[in-house]
């Protein structure tokens, strides 16, 4: 019937997480946050999205 594990789109999960974090961090950079800190947050969010998708947490 319904198999949840048929296709794990890791690239899509990473892009979605990075875009979501990128929107927030771009606002923070506009407010004066360091650009490298913002990029680190974006990369960390993308990695967390990929890991969560791989482990079927979300």
C-alpha positions as CSV (number, residue, x, y, z in Angstrom):
1,X,0.0,0.0,0.0
2,X,1.8,3.1,1.3
3,X,5.6,2.7,1.7
4,X,7.1,5.8,3.3
5,X,10.7,4.7,2.6
6,X,10.5,4.4,-1.2
7,X,12.3,7.6,-2.1
8,X,14.4,9.7,0.2
9,X,15.0,12.9,-1.6
10,X,18.1,14.1,0.4
11,X,18.9,16.9,-2.1
12,X,15.4,18.3,-1.8
13,X,15.5,18.1,2.0
14,X,18.8,20.0,2.1
15,X,17.7,22.7,-0.4
16,X,14.4,23.2,1.5
17,X,16.2,23.6,4.9
18,X,18.9,25.8,3.4
19,X,16.3,28.1,1.8
20,X,14.3,28.4,5.0
21,X,17.4,29.2,7.0
22,X,18.8,31.4,4.3
23,X,15.7,33.7,4.4
24,X,16.1,34.2,8.2
25,X,19.8,34.6,8.1
26,X,19.7,37.1,5.3
27,X,17.5,39.2,7.5
28,X,20.0,38.8,10.3
29,X,22.9,39.9,8.0
30,X,20.9,43.0,7.1
31,X,20.7,43.8,10.8
32,X,24.5,43.5,11.2
33,X,25.2,39.8,11.9
34,X,28.5,38.4,10.6
35,X,28.1,36.9,7.1
36,X,30.2,33.8,8.0
37,X,28.0,33.1,11.1
38,X,24.9,33.3,8.9
39,X,26.4,30.9,6.3
40,X,27.3,28.5,9.1
41,X,23.7,28.6,10.4
42,X,22.4,27.9,6.9
43,X,24.8,25.0,6.3
44,X,23.9,23.5,9.7
45,X,20.2,23.8,9.0
46,X,20.7,22.0,5.6
47,X,22.7,19.2,7.3
48,X,20.0,18.8,10.0
49,X,17.4,18.6,7.3
50,X,19.3,15.9,5.4
51,X,19.9,13.9,8.6
52,X,16.3,14.2,9.7
53,X,15.1,13.0,6.2
54,X,17.6,10.2,6.2
55,X,16.4,8.9,9.6
56,X,12.7,9.5,8.8
57,X,12.3,11.9,11.7
58,X,10.3,14.4,9.6
